[in-house]
Structure formats: C-alpha cells, structure tokens
Amino acid sequence: MKAKINTLLILLCNILIFILFADQSYSQAVKDPESETDPLVLQKLEQWKDLKFGLLMHWGTYSQWGIVESWSLCSEDEPWCRRNMKNYMDYCRAYVQLKNTFNPVKFDPEKWAEAARYAGMKYVIFTTKHHDGFCMFDTRLTDYKITDKDCPFHTSAKADVAREIFEAFRKQGFWIGAYFSKPDWHSNDYWAEEWATPDRNVNYSIKKYPERWQKFCDYTYNQIGELTTRYGRMDILWLDGGWVCAANGQDINMPGIAAMARKNQPGMIVVDRAVGGRYENYHTPEQEIPETPPAYPWETCMTMASSWSYVPGDIYKPANQIIHMLAEIVCKGGNFLLNIGPSPEGTWADTAYARLREIGDWMKINGEAIYNSRPVTSSKYQNICFTSKPDGTIYCIYLAGEAENSMPGSIYIEGLQLSRGDSVCLLGKSGNLKWKPQGKGFTIIIPSSDRKSPPCRHAWVFRVKEKKK
C-alpha cells in the first residue's frame, strides 16, 4: 500500500510540473524574482524601466512555410503543434531541409531600425535561436545555421543576420537583447536520435546519462559565450523554454551561465523566462496585461499581428489598440515588447510599417508621459491612465475610442485631488486649460478649438503640475 501511495505522489508531482510548464504562454504562477545584489544589474534594471517600449522579432526558416515558430516539430497534442503532414518523421526531415532554401535576399535591418526608432521603441530582442535549434547567428558549434554553406544566404555580406540586426539597431541608439532558447530540438544531446520525442522535454534520462546532459549544458554555455563575446555590447539575455530548469529536473547551470554572461557583459540583465528566482530579473507575461500592477519589474510581450512568426496575410492590431495597450502597461509600471515576424524574403509587411508610423506620430507629441515615468497609486480610472515623473508631474492619458475623432467638452478625472494654482495642459497644444474640483477628483474644460482639432489621434494626454511653492 505504501508503495502505491508513493507512486501516486510521484505521479501527482509530475502532473503538477507538466501543468506549470505545458502552456506556451507565460504563467503568472512563477514566484517573484529573488533580490538581485549586483549593483551594475540593479542600475541597468532601473534604466530599463525608463525605456518602456521595445521590439521583439521571431524569425527563422519556418517563415518559408508561414507556420508557427518551431512548435510543429513537437509531438504534443496542442493547437500550436499541428502540422500539415501526416507522417511525423517525414515532416521533421522536410522541416530541417528548410535550411537549404532559406534566402532572405531583401533583408534590410537598417530600414527596420529606422522604423522602430520613429515609433519610439528603445530596445530590441532578436531570436538568435528558437527551440528548433536553427541559429540565426554565426555559431562555430553547429552547421545548423544561416551561415552554413548549404544555406543559400551564406554568400550574402549580411549572412550573419544577428550581427547585422544588432549593429543596425545600435546605430539608432537601441539597447540590444538576444533571445535564446535553452531547449534545442535539433541537438542530439537534447532530443537524442536513439529514442522517440514524446514532448518538448529532453527525451532521455539525465540521471542515467549524465555525461550526455553535460555535453548539452556545455553546448548551451558555449553558444551564449559566443553571443556575449563576439556580437558587441549586449544589454539583455532573454532566455526562453522555461521547462529547462532545475525544478523540472533539467538543471542547465544558470548560475554559471549568468556569471559568464555578466563577466563578458557587465551588468547584463538576465531573463530566465517563467522560471522565477535569481536569474529572472524581470517577468514577461505573454500576450496579456496584468489586471493589477505587479510589485516586480515586468514586460508584456505581445504580437503586433496574430502570430509570433510570419504568416501570409496576417491580421495586424490597429494602432489605436496598440497605443492603448502601451498606455495601460506603462501606467502599471511595465514595459511593452511588441513582436513583428519578418517574411522569408527578409521584409516586414507594409501594415507593420504603417502601424509603427502611427505610433511614432503619437509618441512625438505624448512621449513625455511614457518614457522615464512611473505608476501612481491609482493607475487607471475608467478609460484614463495615469503616469508620473519624479518631480511630481502627473500625466492623465485619455484613451479615445477608435471612432472618437473629436474631444468631449469636459473630462472628469477621479482619484486625483488638485489644489488652487495647480496647472493642467493638453500635450501638443499651448496654454493651460481650465479645471474645477468635483467629487473625488476634478473636471477639465476642453475649449472648442481643441475639441474640433485635437493634437493627435487615439489618446489625449493632460499634464498636471503642482503650483510652485
């Protein structure tokens, strides 16, 4: 009987571990980051909080098929693992052969960097390697990479796309981050050829074959070493694949990886996603905005379209929605990491550029309410978000409806009490506005000229300043 109980307990523990790591989305169940003690990292985290808006790019050979990144290789019965071929082994072989046809001849990272800068983005995270193991950088440790002789793009002067992207964005003043997948489904030391691959996890017993697992750990360590020594200044190491962790029996030596990366890049922020603990310097809720402001550093990562990877004819979120999400994230103390998936030719959709242009037009007028801001006690009232600056200035961001092209005659803001002599102005317009105390807040009176001709679309920002004493 005791043996049966022990077996049942082990089964329940395994089920719990699967639940924690089975979903592709970020789980809010992970514990808060442990206190960081490195003063350089703490300083960098505070600077990162000021950036507010970043770009994420998922790009790889899978873009040629217009499918989900990597996941179709995984044989789990999940919606994102579906494939268009009945024979799994045939599919895997065809997928690996995508390396031999990947040729993004229209790749122009300078154009991307310029568009992202205009939109007001301040940092970039690029997928140097996703779970499928294909390397978008010139690693010396595998030939499954874009610079290999069997990849037609290897003859291009821009073949090392990670280097080209990092350099183009650095020139535009961006912080640089490397997305790197801890699991590697192409590695024979993670998904070994001797056994089947029932799920996303390592497919052999690490306890039974510790030397093999150590080879995989060394491979991971050395690839991250390449990225942090051969690719210039790097600010963020953004690690994905949270099921590869000590708690799940796949200890990849995060203390050693973090120490090495920070020796190469002092102060580097390390984001061991969905794991928690010392090496998840900030959390990354995926495709969602937390209901209440988290008490730790965080960043929402979200797709501009419906997919992380390129899909022909994908539907992109309207600029109004993106700007509203940015305001809500920032008012809750977070950063917004917005993803665009490049095509197999190395281009962005025209719609992506159009969205960035609209966002940039708005940020040119209202960016002071976004950058270097912090949340206030009451982060939001109905459709109005609040941010603040260290000098006491408060910004009230009115989120206009998609068809709301003219401003209302008055706007009531609850939760802020103004004193006589305090000033209110509309960003993008000159002069102060009239206001009056009302209930638990105050009402702003909008003049006719501003109502008919707002300074921008999508959201209007009011700056509230205390009277100088």
C-alpha positions as CSV (number, residue, x, y, z in Angstrom):
1,M,0.0,0.0,0.0
2,K,2.8,2.4,0.9
3,A,4.5,1.8,-2.5
4,K,1.2,2.6,-4.2
5,I,0.9,5.8,-2.3
6,N,4.4,6.8,-3.1
7,T,3.8,6.1,-6.8
8,L,0.7,8.2,-6.7
9,L,2.5,11.1,-5.1
10,I,5.2,10.9,-7.7
11,L,2.6,10.9,-10.5
12,L,0.8,13.9,-8.9
13,C,4.2,15.8,-8.7
14,N,4.9,15.0,-12.4
15,I,1.4,16.2,-13.3
16,L,2.0,19.4,-11.4
17,I,5.3,20.0,-13.2
18,F,3.6,19.4,-16.5
19,I,0.9,21.9,-15.8
20,L,3.4,24.6,-14.8
21,F,5.4,24.2,-18.0
22,A,2.9,22.8,-20.5
23,D,1.4,26.0,-21.7
24,Q,3.3,28.1,-24.3
25,S,2.0,31.3,-22.6
26,Y,3.8,32.9,-19.6
27,S,2.4,31.7,-16.3
28,Q,1.8,34.2,-13.5
29,A,2.3,31.3,-11.1
30,V,6.1,31.7,-11.1
31,K,7.4,33.3,-7.9
32,D,8.7,36.9,-7.7
33,P,12.3,37.4,-8.7
34,E,14.7,37.0,-5.8
35,S,16.6,40.1,-4.8
36,E,19.4,41.0,-7.2
37,T,22.6,42.2,-5.4
38,D,24.9,43.1,-8.4
39,P,24.9,46.9,-8.3
40,L,25.5,47.1,-12.1
41,V,22.5,44.9,-12.8
42,L,20.3,46.9,-10.4
43,Q,21.4,50.1,-12.1
44,K,20.7,48.6,-15.5
45,L,17.2,47.4,-14.4
46,E,16.3,50.9,-13.3
47,Q,17.5,52.3,-16.7
48,W,15.5,49.5,-18.5
49,K,12.3,50.6,-16.7
50,D,12.7,54.0,-18.3
51,L,12.8,52.6,-21.9
52,K,9.1,51.4,-21.9
53,F,8.8,50.3,-25.5
54,G,10.7,47.6,-27.3
55,L,10.7,45.4,-30.4
56,L,10.8,41.6,-30.5
57,M,11.4,39.6,-33.7
58,H,10.7,35.9,-34.2
59,W,12.4,34.9,-37.4
60,G,13.8,31.6,-38.8
61,T,13.5,29.0,-41.6
62,Y,9.8,28.3,-40.5
63,S,8.9,31.7,-42.1
64,Q,9.1,29.9,-45.5
65,W,6.1,27.8,-44.6
66,G,4.2,30.6,-42.9
67,I,3.8,28.5,-39.8
68,V,4.2,28.8,-36.0
69,E,7.9,29.0,-34.9
70,S,9.4,25.6,-34.1
71,W,6.4,24.1,-32.4
72,S,5.2,21.9,-35.3
73,L,8.3,19.8,-34.5
74,C,6.9,19.0,-31.1
75,S,4.6,15.9,-31.0
76,E,2.4,17.2,-28.1
77,D,-1.3,17.4,-28.8
78,E,-1.6,21.1,-28.6
79,P,-3.1,23.6,-31.2
80,W,0.3,25.3,-31.8
81,C,1.9,21.9,-32.6
82,R,-0.4,21.0,-35.5
83,R,1.4,20.1,-38.8
84,N,0.2,19.7,-42.4
85,M,1.8,16.3,-43.0
86,K,0.5,13.0,-41.5
87,N,3.9,11.3,-41.2
88,Y,5.8,12.9,-38.4
89,M,9.3,11.7,-39.4
90,D,8.8,12.9,-43.0
91,Y,7.7,16.3,-41.6
92,C,10.7,16.6,-39.4
93,R,13.1,15.8,-42.3
94,A,11.4,18.3,-44.5
95,Y,11.5,21.0,-41.8
96,V,15.2,20.5,-41.3
97,Q,15.7,20.8,-45.1
98,L,14.3,24.4,-44.9
99,K,17.8,25.5,-44.2
100,N,18.7,24.6,-47.8
101,T,16.1,27.1,-49.3
102,F,16.3,29.9,-46.8
103,N,17.4,33.0,-48.7
104,P,16.1,36.3,-47.3
105,V,17.7,38.5,-50.1
106,K,15.6,41.5,-49.2
107,F,16.9,41.6,-45.7
108,D,17.4,45.3,-44.7
109,P,17.9,45.8,-40.9
110,E,18.6,49.5,-41.3
111,K,15.1,50.0,-42.6
112,W,13.7,48.1,-39.6
113,A,15.8,50.0,-37.2
114,E,14.7,53.4,-38.6
115,A,11.0,52.4,-38.5
116,A,11.3,51.1,-34.9
117,R,13.1,54.3,-33.8
118,Y,10.5,56.5,-35.4
119,A,7.8,54.5,-33.5
120,G,9.6,55.4,-30.2
121,M,11.0,51.9,-29.5
122,K,14.1,51.9,-27.4
123,Y,15.3,48.3,-27.3
124,V,15.3,45.2,-29.5
125,I,15.2,41.5,-28.7
126,F,16.0,39.2,-31.6
127,T,15.7,35.4,-31.8
128,T,19.2,34.2,-32.2
129,K,17.9,30.6,-31.8
130,H,14.5,29.2,-31.2
131,H,13.5,25.8,-30.0
132,D,14.1,24.2,-33.4
133,G,17.8,24.8,-32.9
134,F,18.4,26.8,-36.1
135,C,20.9,29.5,-35.4
136,M,20.4,33.0,-36.9
137,F,24.0,33.8,-35.9
138,D,27.4,32.5,-37.0
139,T,27.9,30.0,-34.3
140,R,31.0,27.8,-34.6
141,L,29.4,24.9,-32.7
142,T,26.9,23.6,-35.3
143,D,26.3,23.7,-39.0
144,Y,22.5,24.1,-38.5
145,K,22.8,27.9,-39.0
146,I,22.1,30.6,-41.6
147,T,25.8,31.0,-42.4
148,D,26.3,27.3,-43.3
149,K,27.4,26.6,-46.9
150,D,24.2,24.7,-47.6
151,C,22.1,27.7,-46.8
152,P,21.9,29.8,-50.0
153,F,22.0,33.1,-47.9
154,H,25.5,32.2,-46.6
155,T,27.1,34.0,-49.6
156,S,25.4,37.3,-48.7
157,A,27.5,40.0,-47.0
158,K,24.7,40.2,-44.4
159,A,24.6,36.4,-43.8
160,D,25.2,36.7,-40.1
161,V,21.8,38.3,-39.6
162,A,22.0,38.6,-35.8
163,R,25.2,40.7,-36.2
164,E,23.6,42.9,-38.9
165,I,20.5,43.5,-36.8
166,F,22.4,44.3,-33.6
167,E,24.7,46.7,-35.4
168,A,21.9,48.4,-37.3
169,F,19.8,48.9,-34.1
170,R,22.9,50.0,-32.1
171,K,23.4,52.8,-34.6
172,Q,19.9,54.0,-33.8
173,G,20.6,54.1,-30.1
174,F,18.8,50.9,-29.1
175,W,19.6,48.6,-26.3
176,I,20.4,45.1,-27.6
177,G,18.9,41.9,-26.4
178,A,19.4,38.3,-27.5
179,Y,16.5,35.9,-27.4
180,F,18.0,32.4,-26.9
181,S,16.2,29.1,-26.5
182,K,17.5,26.8,-23.7
183,P,15.9,23.7,-25.2
184,D,17.4,22.7,-28.6
185,W,15.3,20.1,-30.5
186,H,18.0,19.8,-33.2
187,S,20.7,18.8,-30.7
188,N,21.3,15.1,-30.5
189,D,22.2,15.7,-26.8
190,Y,18.7,17.1,-26.1
191,W,16.5,15.2,-28.4
192,A,18.6,12.1,-28.9
193,E,18.1,10.0,-32.1
194,E,18.0,6.8,-30.2
195,W,14.6,7.4,-28.6
196,A,11.3,8.9,-29.5
197,T,10.4,12.5,-28.7
198,P,7.1,12.4,-26.9
199,D,7.0,16.0,-25.8
200,R,9.1,19.2,-25.5
201,N,11.4,17.9,-22.8
202,V,14.8,16.1,-23.1
203,N,14.0,12.6,-24.3
204,Y,16.4,10.5,-22.2
205,S,17.1,10.1,-18.5
206,I,19.5,12.7,-17.3
207,K,20.3,10.6,-14.2
208,K,21.1,7.6,-16.4
209,Y,23.1,9.6,-19.0
210,P,24.7,12.5,-17.1
211,E,27.6,12.8,-19.5
212,R,25.3,13.3,-22.4
213,W,23.4,16.0,-20.5
214,Q,26.7,17.7,-19.6
215,K,27.6,17.9,-23.3
216,F,24.3,19.7,-23.9
217,C,24.9,22.0,-21.0
218,D,28.4,22.8,-22.4
219,Y,26.9,23.4,-25.8
220,T,24.4,25.9,-24.4
221,Y,27.0,27.6,-22.2
222,N,29.4,28.0,-25.1
223,Q,26.8,29.3,-27.6
224,I,25.8,32.0,-25.1
225,G,29.5,32.7,-24.6
226,E,29.7,33.3,-28.4
227,L,26.8,35.8,-28.3
228,T,28.2,37.7,-25.3
229,T,31.8,38.0,-26.7
230,R,31.5,38.2,-30.5
231,Y,28.5,40.4,-31.0
232,G,29.4,43.7,-29.4
233,R,27.7,45.4,-26.5
234,M,24.7,43.4,-25.3
235,D,22.2,44.5,-22.6
236,I,19.7,41.7,-22.2
237,L,19.9,37.9,-22.3
238,W,16.3,36.8,-22.9
239,L,16.1,33.1,-22.3
240,D,13.1,31.0,-23.4
241,G,12.0,27.5,-22.7
242,G,11.2,27.6,-19.0
243,W,10.8,23.9,-18.7
244,V,14.6,23.6,-18.9
245,C,15.3,24.3,-15.3
246,A,16.5,22.6,-12.1
247,A,12.9,22.4,-10.7
248,N,11.9,20.3,-13.7
249,G,15.0,18.0,-13.5
250,Q,16.8,19.8,-16.3
251,D,19.5,21.8,-14.5
252,I,21.4,23.7,-17.1
253,N,23.6,25.6,-14.6
254,M,22.0,29.0,-14.7
255,P,24.4,30.4,-12.0
256,G,27.4,29.5,-14.3
257,I,25.7,30.9,-17.5
258,A,24.7,34.2,-15.8
259,A,28.2,34.6,-14.2
260,M,29.9,34.0,-17.6
261,A,27.5,36.3,-19.5
262,R,28.0,39.1,-17.0
263,K,31.7,38.7,-17.0
264,N,31.6,39.3,-20.7
265,Q,28.8,42.0,-20.5
266,P,29.0,43.6,-17.0
267,G,25.6,44.5,-15.7
268,M,23.7,42.4,-18.2
269,I,20.0,41.8,-17.4
270,V,19.2,38.1,-17.5
271,V,15.6,37.0,-18.1
272,D,15.2,33.2,-17.4
273,R,11.6,33.3,-18.5
274,A,8.8,31.6,-16.5
275,V,11.3,30.1,-14.0
276,G,11.4,32.6,-11.2
277,G,14.3,33.1,-8.9
278,R,17.6,35.0,-9.1
279,Y,18.0,34.8,-12.8
280,E,14.7,36.1,-13.9
281,N,15.5,39.8,-13.4
282,Y,12.1,40.8,-14.8
283,H,8.9,38.9,-15.6
284,T,7.5,38.6,-19.1
285,P,3.7,38.0,-19.2
286,E,2.9,36.8,-22.7
287,Q,0.0,38.1,-24.8
288,E,-1.6,39.6,-21.7
289,I,-1.6,42.7,-19.5
290,P,-1.8,42.0,-15.7
291,E,-5.0,43.1,-14.1
292,T,-3.2,44.8,-11.2
293,P,0.3,46.4,-11.2
294,P,2.9,43.7,-10.3
295,A,5.3,44.6,-7.5
296,Y,8.3,43.5,-9.5
297,P,9.9,44.6,-12.8
298,W,7.9,43.3,-15.8
299,E,7.3,43.5,-19.5
300,T,4.4,42.4,-21.6
301,C,5.5,40.6,-24.8
302,M,2.8,40.6,-27.4
303,T,2.4,40.1,-31.2
304,M,1.5,43.1,-33.4
305,A,-0.3,40.6,-35.7
306,S,-1.9,37.3,-34.6
307,S,1.3,35.1,-34.8
308,W,4.8,35.5,-33.4
309,S,6.2,34.2,-36.7
310,Y,5.4,35.4,-40.2
311,V,2.0,34.3,-41.6
312,P,1.0,35.5,-45.1
313,G,-1.9,37.9,-44.9
314,D,-1.9,38.0,-41.1
315,I,-4.2,40.5,-39.4
316,Y,-2.5,43.3,-37.5
317,K,-3.8,45.1,-34.4
318,P,-5.0,48.7,-35.1
319,A,-2.7,51.5,-33.9
320,N,-5.5,52.6,-31.6
321,Q,-5.4,49.3,-29.7
322,I,-1.5,49.2,-29.6
323,I,-1.3,52.7,-28.2
324,H,-4.0,52.0,-25.6
325,M,-2.1,48.8,-24.5
326,L,1.2,50.8,-24.3
327,A,-0.5,53.3,-22.0
328,E,-2.1,50.7,-19.8
329,I,1.2,48.7,-19.5
330,V,3.2,51.8,-18.7
331,C,0.6,53.1,-16.2
332,K,1.0,49.8,-14.3
333,G,4.8,50.1,-14.3
334,G,5.7,47.7,-17.1
335,N,7.4,47.8,-20.5
336,F,5.8,46.8,-23.8
337,L,7.7,44.4,-26.1
338,L,5.9,44.3,-29.4
339,N,6.7,41.5,-31.9
340,I,6.9,41.7,-35.7
341,G,7.7,38.5,-37.7
342,P,9.8,39.1,-40.8
343,S,8.9,37.2,-44.0
344,P,11.2,34.6,-45.7
345,E,12.4,37.3,-48.0
346,G,13.6,39.4,-45.0
347,T,10.8,42.0,-45.1
348,W,8.1,43.4,-42.9
349,A,4.5,43.7,-44.1
350,D,3.5,47.2,-45.2
351,T,0.9,47.2,-42.5
352,A,3.6,46.8,-39.8
353,Y,5.4,49.9,-41.1
354,A,2.1,51.8,-41.2
355,R,1.4,50.8,-37.6
356,L,4.8,52.0,-36.5
357,R,4.4,55.3,-38.3
358,E,1.0,55.9,-36.5
359,I,2.5,55.0,-33.1
360,G,5.5,57.3,-33.8
361,D,3.3,60.2,-34.7
362,W,1.5,59.8,-31.4
363,M,4.8,59.4,-29.4
364,K,6.3,62.5,-30.9
365,I,3.6,64.5,-29.1
366,N,3.0,62.4,-26.0
367,G,6.2,60.5,-25.3
368,E,7.0,62.5,-22.2
369,A,4.0,60.7,-20.5
370,I,5.6,57.4,-21.4
371,Y,9.4,57.5,-21.0
372,N,11.1,57.7,-17.7
373,S,7.7,57.5,-16.0
374,R,6.5,55.5,-13.0
375,P,3.0,54.5,-11.9
376,V,0.9,56.4,-9.4
377,T,-1.1,54.8,-6.6
378,S,-4.3,54.8,-8.7
379,S,-3.0,53.6,-12.1
380,K,-6.3,53.9,-14.0
381,Y,-9.8,55.4,-13.8
382,Q,-12.2,54.1,-16.5
383,N,-10.5,55.0,-19.8
384,I,-7.9,57.2,-18.3
385,C,-4.4,56.0,-17.4
386,F,-2.0,57.8,-15.0
387,T,1.8,58.1,-15.1
388,S,4.1,60.3,-13.1
389,K,7.6,61.8,-13.1
390,P,10.0,62.2,-10.1
391,D,9.3,65.9,-9.9
392,G,5.6,65.3,-9.1
393,T,4.2,65.9,-12.6
394,I,1.3,63.6,-13.4
395,Y,0.0,62.7,-16.8
396,C,-3.6,61.7,-17.5
397,I,-3.9,59.6,-20.7
398,Y,-7.4,59.7,-22.1
399,L,-7.9,56.6,-24.3
400,A,-10.1,57.7,-27.1
401,G,-12.4,55.2,-28.9
402,E,-11.4,54.1,-32.4
403,A,-14.1,56.3,-33.9
404,E,-13.7,59.2,-31.4
405,N,-12.1,61.8,-33.5
406,S,-13.2,64.9,-31.6
407,M,-12.7,65.6,-27.9
408,P,-15.5,65.9,-25.4
409,G,-16.4,69.2,-23.9
410,S,-15.2,68.2,-20.5
411,I,-13.4,65.2,-18.9
412,Y,-13.9,64.1,-15.3
413,I,-10.9,62.5,-13.7
414,E,-11.4,60.7,-10.4
415,G,-8.7,59.8,-7.9
416,L,-6.5,62.9,-8.2
417,Q,-7.1,66.0,-6.0
418,L,-5.8,69.3,-7.3
419,S,-5.1,72.4,-5.3
420,R,-5.7,76.0,-6.3
421,G,-2.9,77.2,-8.6
422,D,-2.1,73.7,-10.0
423,S,-2.0,73.8,-13.8
424,V,-3.4,71.4,-16.4
425,C,-2.4,71.5,-20.1
426,L,-3.0,69.3,-23.2
427,L,0.2,67.9,-24.7
428,G,0.5,69.2,-28.3
429,K,-1.4,72.4,-27.6
430,S,-0.1,75.6,-26.0
431,G,-1.5,77.2,-22.8
432,N,-3.2,75.9,-19.7
433,L,-6.8,74.6,-19.5
434,K,-9.5,75.5,-17.1
435,W,-10.4,72.9,-14.5
436,K,-12.7,72.7,-11.5
437,P,-12.8,70.4,-8.4
438,Q,-15.5,67.8,-8.5
439,G,-16.3,65.0,-6.1
440,K,-13.2,62.8,-5.6
441,G,-11.4,64.4,-8.5
442,F,-11.6,67.3,-10.9
443,T,-13.1,68.2,-14.3
444,I,-11.1,69.6,-17.2
445,I,-12.9,72.0,-19.5
446,I,-11.9,71.5,-23.2
447,P,-12.1,74.6,-25.3
448,S,-13.9,74.4,-28.7
449,S,-10.8,74.8,-30.7
450,D,-9.2,71.8,-29.1
451,R,-12.3,69.7,-29.3
452,K,-12.6,70.3,-33.1
453,S,-8.8,69.9,-33.7
454,P,-7.2,67.5,-31.3
455,P,-3.4,67.4,-31.3
456,C,-3.3,63.7,-32.2
457,R,-5.4,60.6,-32.7
458,H,-6.0,57.6,-30.4
459,A,-5.3,59.1,-27.0
460,W,-5.0,62.6,-25.5
461,V,-2.6,63.4,-22.7
462,F,-3.1,66.0,-20.0
463,R,-0.1,67.2,-18.0
464,V,-0.9,68.1,-14.4
465,K,1.6,70.2,-12.4
466,E,1.6,71.4,-8.9
467,K,1.9,75.1,-8.2
468,K,5.5,76.1,-7.4
469,K,5.9,76.8,-3.8
